[in-house]
Amino acid sequence: MRKIAAVLFEDFEMLDLYGPLEIFSTHRDAYQIVTVAETTGPVRASGGPATLAERSFAQDVEQGSDRGFDYDLLLVPGGRGVRTQIDNPSLLSWLSQAVGVAELTTSVCTGSLLLAKAGVLNGHRATTNKNAFDWVVGQAPDVNWQRQARWVEDGAFFTSSGVSAGIDMALAVTEHLLGAQAAQDAADIAEHVRNADPRNDPFAAISGARA
C-alpha cells in the first residue's frame, strides 16, 4: 500500500485536492491518504470549508528520515493561497525533503509553482493553471514550462493544468502505478469522461489571459 501525502495550506483550491483524492480512493487497497499541513487541525479552503490536517511538517522533520517523510506519493494543490505560500519557508523546506523520498510527486494547478519554489522542478518539464501561466513562468524561469498540456509527466513528477485537470492527471498516475484497467475503473466509478491524451488541452488558448 502506498501512502499519499495530501498537502494543505490556507486558501487551497478544493477540487485540486479532492478531485485526485476521489480517483485515488477508488482503489482503497492500494493507497492510504494522509493530510499534512504546517500545523495539525482545520485548514480552510478558498471556497470556505475546512479540511483537517492529520500531520504537521514539524512532525516529519522531528522524526527524521527513519520515521518521518514516509510518503510514497505527494499531492500538492494550487489555489489563491499559493501567492502567500511561495514565501513560506516551512512548506518549501518540507516539500524539498518530502520529494527526495517520495516515489512520485504530483501537483494540480499552481501547486507546481510551490514545487518550483522548493527547488525541485528546475530543469524539468511541468505545467500549471493556464489562467495564471505567465505569472507562474515569471516566478520560476528555470522550469521548462509546457503551455500546451493537460498534464505533464517528467520522471517522478506529474504536474497538471488547472483544477479539473488534476482528475485526468490522477488517472494517468493510477494507470502508471496500477495499470490501464485500474484507471478506467476509477474513471467509470467517478462517472468521469477521461481525457487520456496529455496534449489535448483545450484551455491552452487562453493561457496568460489572467495573471
ZAMAR-139090 format. One line per field, with one value per residue: residue number from 1; residue in three letters; x, y, z of N, C-alpha, C in turn. Coordinates in nm, 2 decimals, decimal comma, always signed. Layout:
# ZAMAR-139090
i = c(NUM / ...)
aa = c(ALA / ...)
nu = c(X / ...)
nv = c(Y / ...)
nw = c(Z / ...)
cau = c(X / ...)
cav = c(Y / ...)
caw = c(Z / ...)
cu = c(X / ...)
cv = c(Y / ...)
cw = c(Z / ...)
***
This chain:
# ZAMAR-139090
i = c(1 / 2 / 3 / 4 / 5 / 6 / 7 / 8 / 9 / 10 / 11 / 12 / 13 / 14 / 15 / 16 / 17 / 18 / 19 / 20 / 21 / 22 / 23 / 24 / 25 / 26 / 27 / 28 / 29 / 30 / 31 / 32 / 33 / 34 / 35 / 36 / 37 / 38 / 39 / 40 / 41 / 42 / 43 / 44 / 45 / 46 / 47 / 48 / 49 / 50 / 51 / 52 / 53 / 54 / 55 / 56 / 57 / 58 / 59 / 60 / 61 / 62 / 63 / 64 / 65 / 66 / 67 / 68 / 69 / 70 / 71 / 72 / 73 / 74 / 75 / 76 / 77 / 78 / 79 / 80 / 81 / 82 / 83 / 84 / 85 / 86 / 87 / 88 / 89 / 90 / 91 / 92 / 93 / 94 / 95 / 96 / 97 / 98 / 99 / 100 / 101 / 102 / 103 / 104 / 105 / 106 / 107 / 108 / 109 / 110 / 111 / 112 / 113 / 114 / 115 / 116 / 117 / 118 / 119 / 120 / 121 / 122 / 123 / 124 / 125 / 126 / 127 / 128 / 129 / 130 / 131 / 132 / 133 / 134 / 135 / 136 / 137 / 138 / 139 / 140 / 141 / 142 / 143 / 144 / 145 / 146 / 147 / 148 / 149 / 150 / 151 / 152 / 153 / 154 / 155 / 156 / 157 / 158 / 159 / 160 / 161 / 162 / 163 / 164 / 165 / 166 / 167 / 168 / 169 / 170 / 171 / 172 / 173 / 174 / 175 / 176 / 177 / 178 / 179 / 180 / 181 / 182 / 183 / 184 / 185 / 186 / 187 / 188 / 189 / 190 / 191 / 192 / 193 / 194 / 195 / 196 / 197 / 198 / 199 / 200 / 201 / 202 / 203 / 204 / 205 / 206 / 207 / 208 / 209 / 210 / 211)
aa = c(MET / ARG / LYS / ILE / ALA / ALA / VAL / LEU / PHE / GLU / ASP / PHE / GLU / MET / LEU / ASP / LEU / TYR / GLY / PRO / LEU / GLU / ILE / PHE / SER / THR / HIS / ARG / ASP / ALA / TYR / GLN / ILE / VAL / THR / VAL / ALA / GLU / THR / THR / GLY / PRO / VAL / ARG / ALA / SER / GLY / GLY / PRO / ALA / THR / LEU / ALA / GLU / ARG / SER / PHE / ALA / GLN / ASP / VAL / GLU / GLN / GLY / SER / ASP / ARG / GLY / PHE / ASP / TYR / ASP / LEU / LEU / LEU / VAL / PRO / GLY / GLY / ARG / GLY / VAL / ARG / THR / GLN / ILE / ASP / ASN / PRO / SER / LEU / LEU / SER / TRP / LEU / SER / GLN / ALA / VAL / GLY / VAL / ALA / GLU / LEU / THR / THR / SER / VAL / CYS / THR / GLY / SER / LEU / LEU / LEU / ALA / LYS / ALA / GLY / VAL / LEU / ASN / GLY / HIS / ARG / ALA / THR / THR / ASN / LYS / ASN / ALA / PHE / ASP / TRP / VAL / VAL / GLY / GLN / ALA / PRO / ASP / VAL / ASN / TRP / GLN / ARG / GLN / ALA / ARG / TRP / VAL / GLU / ASP / GLY / ALA / PHE / PHE / THR / SER / SER / GLY / VAL / SER / ALA / GLY / ILE / ASP / MET / ALA / LEU / ALA / VAL / THR / GLU / HIS / LEU / LEU / GLY / ALA / GLN / ALA / ALA / GLN / ASP / ALA / ALA / ASP / ILE / ALA / GLU / HIS / VAL / ARG / ASN / ALA / ASP / PRO / ARG / ASN / ASP / PRO / PHE / ALA / ALA / ILE / SER / GLY / ALA / ARG / ALA)
nu = c(+0,08 / +0,06 / +0,14 / -0,02 / +0,06 / -0,14 / -0,12 / -0,19 / -0,29 / -0,37 / -0,64 / -0,63 / -0,73 / -1,03 / -1,12 / -0,88 / -0,75 / -0,94 / -1,04 / -0,83 / -0,80 / -1,04 / -1,02 / -0,79 / -0,88 / -1,06 / -0,93 / -0,89 / -0,74 / -0,49 / -0,39 / -0,32 / -0,44 / -0,31 / -0,35 / -0,15 / -0,01 / +0,12 / +0,06 / -0,13 / -0,48 / -0,78 / -0,78 / -0,85 / -1,02 / -1,01 / -1,27 / -1,41 / -1,50 / -1,33 / -1,06 / -0,93 / -0,61 / -0,40 / -0,13 / +0,17 / +0,42 / +0,64 / +0,63 / +0,72 / +0,98 / +1,09 / +1,08 / +1,26 / +1,44 / +1,41 / +1,15 / +0,98 / +0,86 / +0,75 / +0,62 / +0,48 / +0,36 / +0,31 / +0,07 / +0,01 / -0,19 / -0,32 / -0,42 / -0,56 / -0,41 / -0,15 / -0,01 / +0,08 / +0,20 / +0,43 / +0,63 / +0,67 / +0,88 / +0,87 / +0,69 / +0,81 / +1,06 / +0,98 / +0,86 / +1,08 / +1,23 / +1,05 / +0,99 / +1,23 / +1,22 / +0,99 / +0,81 / +0,66 / +0,58 / +0,31 / +0,12 / -0,14 / -0,28 / -0,16 / -0,01 / +0,22 / +0,40 / +0,47 / +0,63 / +0,83 / +0,93 / +1,04 / +1,26 / +1,27 / +1,19 / +1,35 / +1,48 / +1,31 / +1,03 / +0,71 / +0,37 / +0,10 / -0,18 / -0,36 / -0,47 / -0,31 / -0,07 / +0,15 / +0,22 / +0,32 / +0,53 / +0,70 / +0,77 / +0,92 / +1,16 / +1,34 / +1,23 / +1,10 / +0,85 / +0,54 / +0,31 / +0,10 / -0,06 / -0,24 / -0,17 / +0,16 / +0,41 / +0,71 / +0,97 / +0,98 / +0,78 / +0,45 / +0,26 / -0,02 / -0,25 / -0,51 / -0,72 / -0,98 / -0,83 / -0,66 / -0,79 / -0,77 / -0,50 / -0,46 / -0,57 / -0,39 / -0,17 / -0,27 / -0,29 / -0,02 / +0,08 / -0,09 / -0,20 / -0,38 / -0,65 / -0,72 / -0,72 / -0,92 / -1,14 / -1,16 / -1,22 / -1,47 / -1,62 / -1,63 / -1,78 / -1,67 / -1,56 / -1,29 / -1,00 / -0,74 / -0,52 / -0,24 / -0,17 / -0,39 / -0,53 / -0,76 / -0,77 / -0,55 / -0,53 / -0,62 / -0,43 / -0,24 / -0,42 / -0,52 / -0,33)
nv = c(-0,12 / +0,22 / +0,53 / +0,84 / +1,17 / +1,44 / +1,76 / +2,05 / +2,40 / +2,73 / +2,86 / +2,68 / +2,53 / +2,36 / +2,15 / +2,09 / +1,94 / +1,74 / +1,63 / +1,46 / +1,30 / +1,17 / +1,00 / +0,84 / +0,72 / +0,54 / +0,30 / +0,16 / -0,04 / +0,00 / +0,25 / +0,47 / +0,76 / +1,06 / +1,37 / +1,66 / +1,95 / +2,28 / +2,30 / +2,08 / +2,02 / +2,21 / +2,34 / +2,60 / +2,60 / +2,78 / +2,81 / +2,81 / +2,58 / +2,38 / +2,15 / +1,88 / +1,87 / +1,60 / +1,55 / +1,73 / +1,94 / +1,98 / +1,75 / +1,55 / +1,64 / +1,63 / +1,36 / +1,26 / +1,10 / +0,83 / +0,78 / +0,99 / +1,16 / +0,95 / +0,90 / +0,79 / +0,90 / +1,24 / +1,49 / +1,80 / +2,07 / +2,37 / +2,71 / +3,02 / +3,06 / +3,00 / +3,22 / +3,34 / +3,13 / +3,08 / +3,21 / +3,08 / +2,94 / +2,71 / +2,53 / +2,51 / +2,40 / +2,16 / +2,04 / +2,01 / +1,82 / +1,61 / +1,54 / +1,43 / +1,18 / +1,06 / +0,83 / +0,93 / +1,26 / +1,48 / +1,75 / +2,00 / +2,26 / +2,57 / +2,46 / +2,35 / +2,56 / +2,59 / +2,36 / +2,43 / +2,66 / +2,54 / +2,43 / +2,19 / +2,14 / +2,25 / +2,25 / +2,05 / +1,94 / +2,08 / +2,18 / +2,41 / +2,60 / +2,74 / +3,00 / +3,14 / +3,12 / +3,28 / +3,44 / +3,24 / +3,13 / +3,36 / +3,36 / +3,14 / +3,08 / +2,88 / +2,64 / +2,41 / +2,51 / +2,39 / +2,50 / +2,40 / +2,16 / +1,92 / +1,77 / +1,69 / +1,45 / +1,39 / +1,21 / +1,15 / +1,32 / +1,44 / +1,69 / +1,90 / +2,09 / +2,34 / +2,30 / +2,10 / +1,95 / +1,80 / +1,56 / +1,41 / +1,39 / +1,24 / +1,00 / +0,93 / +0,88 / +0,67 / +0,48 / +0,45 / +0,34 / +0,12 / +0,02 / +0,01 / -0,08 / -0,04 / +0,24 / +0,30 / +0,18 / +0,35 / +0,59 / +0,52 / +0,47 / +0,71 / +0,84 / +0,99 / +1,14 / +1,05 / +1,23 / +1,11 / +1,19 / +1,37 / +1,60 / +1,70 / +1,98 / +2,19 / +2,44 / +2,58 / +2,78 / +3,01 / +3,07 / +3,27 / +3,48 / +3,58 / +3,69)
nw = c(+0,00 / -0,09 / +0,06 / +0,05 / +0,07 / +0,12 / +0,06 / +0,26 / +0,28 / +0,38 / +0,19 / -0,02 / -0,33 / -0,37 / -0,55 / -0,67 / -0,48 / -0,39 / -0,62 / -0,74 / -0,51 / -0,49 / -0,71 / -0,65 / -0,41 / -0,50 / -0,53 / -0,26 / -0,14 / -0,24 / -0,17 / +0,10 / +0,24 / +0,37 / +0,53 / +0,54 / +0,69 / +0,77 / +1,04 / +1,26 / +1,25 / +1,15 / +0,82 / +0,61 / +0,30 / -0,02 / -0,10 / +0,13 / +0,31 / +0,57 / +0,59 / +0,77 / +0,89 / +0,94 / +1,00 / +1,08 / +0,93 / +1,10 / +1,26 / +1,08 / +1,03 / +1,28 / +1,34 / +1,15 / +0,88 / +0,92 / +1,03 / +0,98 / +0,68 / +0,53 / +0,29 / -0,01 / -0,23 / -0,33 / -0,31 / -0,43 / -0,41 / -0,59 / -0,58 / -0,44 / -0,21 / -0,28 / -0,36 / -0,12 / +0,00 / -0,15 / -0,03 / +0,21 / +0,42 / +0,58 / +0,45 / +0,20 / +0,26 / +0,37 / +0,15 / -0,02 / +0,11 / +0,13 / -0,13 / -0,20 / -0,10 / -0,18 / -0,41 / -0,63 / -0,72 / -0,73 / -0,87 / -0,89 / -1,08 / -0,98 / -0,79 / -0,88 / -0,89 / -0,62 / -0,59 / -0,77 / -0,64 / -0,42 / -0,53 / -0,67 / -0,92 / -1,12 / -1,44 / -1,52 / -1,71 / -1,69 / -1,60 / -1,55 / -1,41 / -1,67 / -1,67 / -1,50 / -1,61 / -1,73 / -1,51 / -1,33 / -1,48 / -1,48 / -1,21 / -1,18 / -1,37 / -1,43 / -1,48 / -1,72 / -1,86 / -1,99 / -2,21 / -2,37 / -2,25 / -2,08 / -1,87 / -1,74 / -1,76 / -1,62 / -1,55 / -1,21 / -1,16 / -1,19 / -1,32 / -1,33 / -1,53 / -1,47 / -1,19 / -1,26 / -1,43 / -1,27 / -1,21 / -1,45 / -1,45 / -1,21 / -1,29 / -1,49 / -1,33 / -1,18 / -1,38 / -1,45 / -1,21 / -1,14 / -1,36 / -1,68 / -1,67 / -1,41 / -1,40 / -1,58 / -1,45 / -1,22 / -1,34 / -1,45 / -1,22 / -1,10 / -1,28 / -1,49 / -1,78 / -1,93 / -2,02 / -2,19 / -2,32 / -2,28 / -2,42 / -2,52 / -2,47 / -2,42 / -2,30 / -2,33 / -2,51 / -2,39 / -2,21 / -1,99 / -2,00 / -1,76 / -1,51)
cau = c(+0,00 / +0,13 / +0,09 / -0,03 / +0,05 / -0,22 / -0,07 / -0,29 / -0,25 / -0,49 / -0,69 / -0,61 / -0,84 / -1,09 / -1,12 / -0,74 / -0,72 / -1,04 / -1,06 / -0,74 / -0,82 / -1,15 / -0,97 / -0,70 / -0,96 / -1,13 / -0,85 / -0,85 / -0,64 / -0,36 / -0,35 / -0,36 / -0,43 / -0,29 / -0,34 / -0,04 / +0,00 / +0,22 / +0,01 / -0,24 / -0,61 / -0,85 / -0,72 / -0,97 / -1,00 / -1,05 / -1,42 / -1,47 / -1,49 / -1,20 / -1,01 / -0,85 / -0,47 / -0,37 / +0,01 / +0,23 / +0,55 / +0,73 / +0,64 / +0,81 / +1,12 / +1,14 / +1,10 / +1,37 / +1,43 / +1,37 / +1,01 / +0,91 / +0,87 / +0,73 / +0,52 / +0,52 / +0,31 / +0,28 / -0,03 / +0,02 / -0,29 / -0,29 / -0,53 / -0,53 / -0,31 / -0,01 / +0,06 / +0,15 / +0,28 / +0,56 / +0,73 / +0,66 / +1,00 / +0,83 / +0,63 / +0,91 / +1,16 / +0,92 / +0,84 / +1,21 / +1,27 / +0,95 / +1,01 / +1,35 / +1,19 / +0,87 / +0,82 / +0,61 / +0,52 / +0,21 / +0,06 / -0,25 / -0,29 / -0,04 / +0,07 / +0,35 / +0,49 / +0,53 / +0,74 / +0,94 / +0,99 / +1,11 / +1,38 / +1,28 / +1,15 / +1,44 / +1,52 / +1,21 / +0,91 / +0,59 / +0,27 / +0,03 / -0,31 / -0,34 / -0,51 / -0,20 / +0,05 / +0,26 / +0,27 / +0,39 / +0,66 / +0,78 / +0,81 / +1,01 / +1,20 / +1,43 / +1,15 / +1,07 / +0,70 / +0,47 / +0,18 / +0,00 / -0,05 / -0,34 / -0,07 / +0,30 / +0,49 / +0,86 / +1,04 / +0,90 / +0,68 / +0,32 / +0,21 / -0,14 / -0,31 / -0,59 / -0,84 / -1,03 / -0,72 / -0,60 / -0,86 / -0,71 / -0,36 / -0,46 / -0,60 / -0,27 / -0,09 / -0,32 / -0,25 / +0,12 / +0,11 / -0,18 / -0,24 / -0,49 / -0,78 / -0,75 / -0,75 / -1,06 / -1,24 / -1,17 / -1,30 / -1,61 / -1,69 / -1,65 / -1,86 / -1,58 / -1,52 / -1,15 / -0,91 / -0,62 / -0,41 / -0,19 / -0,15 / -0,53 / -0,55 / -0,85 / -0,77 / -0,42 / -0,55 / -0,65 / -0,32 / -0,19 / -0,52 / -0,54 / -0,21)
cav = c(+0,00 / +0,34 / +0,64 / +0,96 / +1,30 / +1,54 / +1,88 / +2,15 / +2,53 / +2,82 / +2,90 / +2,59 / +2,50 / +2,24 / +2,04 / +2,05 / +1,84 / +1,63 / +1,56 / +1,35 / +1,21 / +1,08 / +0,89 / +0,75 / +0,65 / +0,42 / +0,17 / +0,18 / -0,14 / +0,04 / +0,38 / +0,53 / +0,91 / +1,14 / +1,51 / +1,72 / +2,09 / +2,34 / +2,26 / +1,99 / +2,09 / +2,26 / +2,43 / +2,64 / +2,61 / +2,91 / +2,81 / +2,82 / +2,46 / +2,34 / +2,01 / +1,85 / +1,82 / +1,50 / +1,55 / +1,86 / +1,94 / +1,97 / +1,61 / +1,48 / +1,69 / +1,59 / +1,22 / +1,24 / +1,02 / +0,69 / +0,76 / +1,09 / +1,16 / +0,81 / +0,91 / +0,73 / +1,00 / +1,37 / +1,57 / +1,94 / +2,15 / +2,51 / +2,80 / +3,15 / +3,06 / +2,98 / +3,35 / +3,37 / +3,01 / +3,07 / +3,27 / +3,01 / +2,85 / +2,58 / +2,45 / +2,48 / +2,31 / +2,03 / +1,98 / +1,97 / +1,69 / +1,50 / +1,50 / +1,35 / +1,04 / +1,00 / +0,77 / +1,02 / +1,39 / +1,53 / +1,88 / +2,05 / +2,40 / +2,65 / +2,38 / +2,32 / +2,67 / +2,56 / +2,27 / +2,51 / +2,74 / +2,45 / +2,40 / +2,05 / +2,13 / +2,31 / +2,17 / +1,96 / +1,99 / +2,09 / +2,27 / +2,48 / +2,66 / +2,83 / +3,14 / +3,20 / +3,06 / +3,37 / +3,47 / +3,13 / +3,13 / +3,47 / +3,33 / +3,02 / +3,07 / +2,77 / +2,52 / +2,40 / +2,51 / +2,35 / +2,57 / +2,31 / +2,03 / +1,89 / +1,73 / +1,66 / +1,35 / +1,40 / +1,13 / +1,12 / +1,43 / +1,46 / +1,82 / +1,92 / +2,22 / +2,39 / +2,25 / +1,97 / +1,87 / +1,71 / +1,43 / +1,33 / +1,36 / +1,13 / +0,88 / +0,89 / +0,82 / +0,54 / +0,39 / +0,43 / +0,25 / +0,01 / -0,04 / +0,08 / -0,12 / +0,03 / +0,38 / +0,31 / +0,15 / +0,47 / +0,69 / +0,48 / +0,48 / +0,86 / +0,89 / +1,10 / +1,11 / +1,07 / +1,28 / +1,03 / +1,25 / +1,49 / +1,71 / +1,75 / +2,08 / +2,29 / +2,56 / +2,64 / +2,91 / +3,13 / +3,08 / +3,41 / +3,58 / +3,64 / +3,66)
caw = c(+0,00 / -0,10 / +0,14 / -0,02 / +0,15 / +0,06 / +0,13 / +0,28 / +0,32 / +0,37 / +0,06 / -0,13 / -0,42 / -0,32 / -0,65 / -0,69 / -0,38 / -0,37 / -0,74 / -0,74 / -0,40 / -0,52 / -0,80 / -0,57 / -0,31 / -0,56 / -0,50 / -0,12 / -0,10 / -0,29 / -0,12 / +0,22 / +0,23 / +0,49 / +0,51 / +0,60 / +0,68 / +0,86 / +1,18 / +1,26 / +1,27 / +1,03 / +0,72 / +0,53 / +0,15 / -0,08 / -0,11 / +0,26 / +0,41 / +0,62 / +0,59 / +0,89 / +0,87 / +1,04 / +1,04 / +1,06 / +0,87 / +1,20 / +1,30 / +0,99 / +1,05 / +1,41 / +1,33 / +1,07 / +0,77 / +0,96 / +1,06 / +0,91 / +0,54 / +0,49 / +0,19 / -0,14 / -0,33 / -0,28 / -0,39 / -0,40 / -0,48 / -0,60 / -0,53 / -0,40 / -0,11 / -0,34 / -0,36 / +0,00 / +0,04 / -0,22 / +0,06 / +0,34 / +0,43 / +0,64 / +0,35 / +0,09 / +0,31 / +0,38 / +0,01 / -0,07 / +0,18 / +0,10 / -0,27 / -0,21 / -0,05 / -0,25 / -0,54 / -0,73 / -0,68 / -0,82 / -0,84 / -0,96 / -1,09 / -0,94 / -0,69 / -0,94 / -0,85 / -0,49 / -0,61 / -0,83 / -0,54 / -0,33 / -0,60 / -0,71 / -1,06 / -1,21 / -1,55 / -1,55 / -1,78 / -1,60 / -1,65 / -1,44 / -1,45 / -1,78 / -1,64 / -1,43 / -1,67 / -1,74 / -1,37 / -1,28 / -1,55 / -1,43 / -1,08 / -1,18 / -1,51 / -1,45 / -1,51 / -1,86 / -1,85 / -2,11 / -2,22 / -2,43 / -2,18 / -1,98 / -1,76 / -1,79 / -1,68 / -1,64 / -1,44 / -1,09 / -1,14 / -1,27 / -1,29 / -1,42 / -1,55 / -1,36 / -1,12 / -1,30 / -1,50 / -1,18 / -1,22 / -1,55 / -1,41 / -1,12 / -1,37 / -1,55 / -1,22 / -1,15 / -1,49 / -1,43 / -1,10 / -1,12 / -1,49 / -1,76 / -1,63 / -1,28 / -1,43 / -1,64 / -1,34 / -1,14 / -1,42 / -1,46 / -1,09 / -1,08 / -1,40 / -1,55 / -1,92 / -1,92 / -2,13 / -2,17 / -2,40 / -2,21 / -2,51 / -2,55 / -2,37 / -2,49 / -2,23 / -2,36 / -2,60 / -2,30 / -2,11 / -1,97 / -2,00 / -1,63 / -1,44)
cu = c(+0,09 / +0,06 / +0,10 / -0,03 / -0,02 / -0,19 / -0,18 / -0,22 / -0,37 / -0,52 / -0,64 / -0,74 / -0,90 / -1,08 / -0,97 / -0,70 / -0,81 / -1,07 / -0,97 / -0,76 / -0,93 / -1,11 / -0,89 / -0,78 / -1,04 / -1,06 / -0,80 / -0,75 / -0,50 / -0,31 / -0,40 / -0,34 / -0,41 / -0,28 / -0,23 / -0,04 / +0,10 / +0,18 / -0,11 / -0,37 / -0,67 / -0,78 / -0,83 / -0,93 / -1,05 / -1,21 / -1,49 / -1,46 / -1,35 / -1,18 / -0,92 / -0,71 / -0,43 / -0,22 / +0,06 / +0,37 / +0,65 / +0,74 / +0,73 / +0,95 / +1,17 / +1,17 / +1,22 / +1,34 / +1,38 / +1,22 / +0,93 / +0,93 / +0,85 / +0,62 / +0,57 / +0,48 / +0,29 / +0,17 / -0,03 / -0,08 / -0,24 / -0,40 / -0,48 / -0,41 / -0,17 / +0,06 / +0,13 / +0,24 / +0,42 / +0,67 / +0,73 / +0,78 / +0,97 / +0,78 / +0,73 / +1,01 / +1,10 / +0,90 / +0,98 / +1,25 / +1,18 / +0,96 / +1,13 / +1,33 / +1,08 / +0,90 / +0,78 / +0,56 / +0,43 / +0,16 / -0,05 / -0,25 / -0,16 / +0,03 / +0,21 / +0,45 / +0,55 / +0,64 / +0,86 / +1,01 / +1,07 / +1,24 / +1,39 / +1,24 / +1,24 / +1,49 / +1,42 / +1,10 / +0,79 / +0,49 / +0,19 / -0,11 / -0,29 / -0,38 / -0,40 / -0,07 / +0,17 / +0,31 / +0,36 / +0,53 / +0,75 / +0,84 / +0,92 / +1,07 / +1,29 / +1,36 / +1,11 / +0,91 / +0,64 / +0,33 / +0,07 / +0,01 / -0,17 / -0,27 / +0,06 / +0,36 / +0,63 / +0,93 / +0,94 / +0,79 / +0,57 / +0,26 / +0,09 / -0,17 / -0,41 / -0,70 / -0,89 / -0,93 / -0,65 / -0,66 / -0,79 / -0,57 / -0,36 / -0,49 / -0,47 / -0,17 / -0,13 / -0,28 / -0,10 / +0,16 / +0,04 / -0,23 / -0,36 / -0,63 / -0,82 / -0,79 / -0,89 / -1,17 / -1,26 / -1,25 / -1,45 / -1,69 / -1,72 / -1,74 / -1,79 / -1,54 / -1,37 / -1,08 / -0,77 / -0,50 / -0,36 / -0,17 / -0,29 / -0,57 / -0,63 / -0,84 / -0,63 / -0,43 / -0,57 / -0,54 / -0,26 / -0,29 / -0,54 / -0,42 / -0,24)
cv = c(+0,12 / +0,45 / +0,77 / +1,08 / +1,40 / +1,67 / +1,99 / +2,29 / +2,62 / +2,86 / +2,81 / +2,57 / +2,37 / +2,12 / +2,00 / +1,93 / +1,72 / +1,56 / +1,44 / +1,25 / +1,12 / +0,97 / +0,79 / +0,67 / +0,54 / +0,29 / +0,18 / +0,07 / -0,10 / +0,17 / +0,41 / +0,68 / +0,97 / +1,28 / +1,57 / +1,87 / +2,14 / +2,30 / +2,17 / +2,08 / +2,14 / +2,36 / +2,47 / +2,65 / +2,75 / +2,92 / +2,82 / +2,70 / +2,43 / +2,19 / +1,99 / +1,80 / +1,72 / +1,50 / +1,69 / +1,84 / +1,92 / +1,82 / +1,53 / +1,51 / +1,63 / +1,44 / +1,18 / +1,14 / +0,87 / +0,67 / +0,87 / +1,08 / +1,02 / +0,81 / +0,86 / +0,83 / +1,13 / +1,43 / +1,71 / +2,02 / +2,30 / +2,59 / +2,93 / +3,16 / +3,05 / +3,11 / +3,39 / +3,25 / +3,00 / +3,14 / +3,20 / +2,91 / +2,71 / +2,49 / +2,41 / +2,39 / +2,17 / +1,96 / +1,93 / +1,83 / +1,58 / +1,45 / +1,41 / +1,20 / +0,98 / +0,93 / +0,86 / +1,15 / +1,44 / +1,67 / +1,91 / +2,20 / +2,47 / +2,58 / +2,35 / +2,44 / +2,65 / +2,46 / +2,34 / +2,59 / +2,66 / +2,40 / +2,26 / +2,03 / +2,19 / +2,21 / +2,06 / +2,02 / +1,98 / +2,18 / +2,33 / +2,53 / +2,76 / +2,97 / +3,21 / +3,17 / +3,16 / +3,42 / +3,36 / +3,12 / +3,24 / +3,44 / +3,23 / +3,00 / +2,95 / +2,64 / +2,53 / +2,39 / +2,48 / +2,41 / +2,48 / +2,17 / +2,02 / +1,85 / +1,70 / +1,56 / +1,37 / +1,33 / +1,10 / +1,23 / +1,42 / +1,59 / +1,84 / +2,06 / +2,25 / +2,30 / +2,11 / +1,88 / +1,77 / +1,57 / +1,35 / +1,30 / +1,24 / +1,00 / +0,83 / +0,83 / +0,68 / +0,44 / +0,35 / +0,33 / +0,12 / -0,05 / +0,03 / +0,05 / -0,05 / +0,18 / +0,39 / +0,28 / +0,28 / +0,58 / +0,65 / +0,50 / +0,63 / +0,92 / +1,01 / +1,05 / +1,15 / +1,13 / +1,21 / +1,08 / +1,38 / +1,61 / +1,77 / +1,85 / +2,20 / +2,43 / +2,64 / +2,77 / +3,03 / +3,15 / +3,23 / +3,52 / +3,65 / +3,60 / +3,67)
cw = c(+0,00 / -0,01 / +0,06 / +0,08 / +0,07 / +0,13 / +0,14 / +0,32 / +0,31 / +0,23 / -0,05 / -0,21 / -0,39 / -0,42 / -0,68 / -0,60 / -0,39 / -0,50 / -0,75 / -0,63 / -0,42 / -0,61 / -0,73 / -0,47 / -0,37 / -0,53 / -0,36 / -0,07 / -0,15 / -0,23 / +0,02 / +0,21 / +0,36 / +0,46 / +0,60 / +0,58 / +0,77 / +1,01 / +1,16 / +1,29 / +1,14 / +0,95 / +0,62 / +0,38 / +0,10 / -0,09 / +0,02 / +0,36 / +0,45 / +0,61 / +0,71 / +0,85 / +0,98 / +1,09 / +1,01 / +0,99 / +0,98 / +1,25 / +1,21 / +1,01 / +1,18 / +1,41 / +1,24 / +0,96 / +0,80 / +0,98 / +0,99 / +0,75 / +0,48 / +0,38 / +0,05 / -0,26 / -0,26 / -0,37 / -0,34 / -0,48 / -0,51 / -0,54 / -0,49 / -0,30 / -0,16 / -0,33 / -0,23 / +0,04 / -0,04 / -0,13 / +0,20 / +0,35 / +0,49 / +0,54 / +0,24 / +0,14 / +0,32 / +0,25 / -0,04 / -0,01 / +0,14 / -0,04 / -0,28 / -0,17 / -0,13 / -0,38 / -0,65 / -0,66 / -0,78 / -0,78 / -0,93 / -0,97 / -1,05 / -0,82 / -0,75 / -0,91 / -0,71 / -0,50 / -0,68 / -0,73 / -0,43 / -0,40 / -0,66 / -0,86 / -1,16 / -1,31 / -1,59 / -1,64 / -1,69 / -1,66 / -1,52 / -1,49 / -1,56 / -1,76 / -1,56 / -1,49 / -1,67 / -1,61 / -1,32 / -1,35 / -1,50 / -1,29 / -1,08 / -1,32 / -1,54 / -1,48 / -1,66 / -1,87 / -1,99 / -2,11 / -2,27 / -2,36 / -2,08 / -1,85 / -1,83 / -1,70 / -1,72 / -1,52 / -1,33 / -1,07 / -1,24 / -1,23 / -1,39 / -1,43 / -1,44 / -1,32 / -1,17 / -1,38 / -1,40 / -1,17 / -1,33 / -1,52 / -1,31 / -1,18 / -1,44 / -1,45 / -1,19 / -1,25 / -1,48 / -1,32 / -1,09 / -1,25 / -1,55 / -1,71 / -1,50 / -1,30 / -1,49 / -1,54 / -1,26 / -1,21 / -1,43 / -1,33 / -1,06 / -1,19 / -1,46 / -1,69 / -1,93 / -2,05 / -2,11 / -2,25 / -2,33 / -2,29 / -2,56 / -2,45 / -2,43 / -2,42 / -2,26 / -2,43 / -2,51 / -2,20 / -2,11 / -1,98 / -1,87 / -1,54 / -1,29)
***
